């Protein structure tokens, strides 16, 4: 309860002080912020930082795609489970070697 009272008191003090500072102080702060934002140096730095962020985002995306070659939710859901994947790999290996898997064991003959 003590923290709530402190919080509410802080809000009240902030409101009173803010109201006393008034519109003129707000306008002064807004003008200063616009000057800083419109500064050529700030614009240049913002462009460099934006480009670096874009490049970093692209690098992270490329690494994620490397680790997870799934391109859609449909591909993810259509993935074979572990046993089906093993059977598929064995079949592909046998097919590329020209051998056929034994129908009883599933192993290559």
BELFEN-V668114 format. One record per residue. N is the residue number from 1. OMEGA is omega in radians with two decimals (NA if undefined). Layout:
n-><N/N>
omega-><OMEGA/OMEGA>
This chain:
n-><1/2/3/4/5/6/7/8/9/10/11/12/13/14/15/16/17/18/19/20/21/22/23/24/25/26/27/28/29/30/31/32/33/34/35/36/37/38/39/40/41/42/43/44/45/46/47/48/49/50/51/52/53/54/55/56/57/58/59/60/61/62/63/64/65/66/67/68/69/70/71/72/73/74/75/76/77/78/79/80/81/82/83/84/85/86/87/88/89/90/91/92/93/94/95/96/97/98/99/100/101/102/103/104/105/106/107/108/109>
omega-><-3.12/-3.12/3.10/3.13/3.11/-3.14/-3.14/3.10/3.10/3.09/-3.12/3.13/3.12/3.13/-3.12/-3.13/3.11/3.13/3.14/3.13/2.98/-3.05/-3.10/3.13/3.10/3.14/3.12/3.11/-3.14/3.10/3.13/3.14/3.12/3.12/-3.14/-3.11/-3.12/-3.13/3.13/3.13/3.12/3.11/3.14/3.13/3.12/3.11/3.13/-3.14/3.10/3.12/3.13/3.11/3.10/3.13/3.13/3.11/3.12/3.12/3.12/3.13/-3.13/3.11/3.12/3.12/3.08/-3.10/-3.12/-3.07/3.13/-3.05/-3.13/3.09/3.13/3.10/-3.13/-3.12/-3.12/3.14/3.06/3.05/-3.01/-3.11/3.12/3.13/3.11/3.12/3.14/3.11/3.11/3.14/3.14/3.12/-3.14/-3.12/-3.14/3.13/-3.13/3.08/3.12/3.10/3.09/-3.08/-3.10/-3.06/-3.08/-3.13/3.12/3.11/NA>
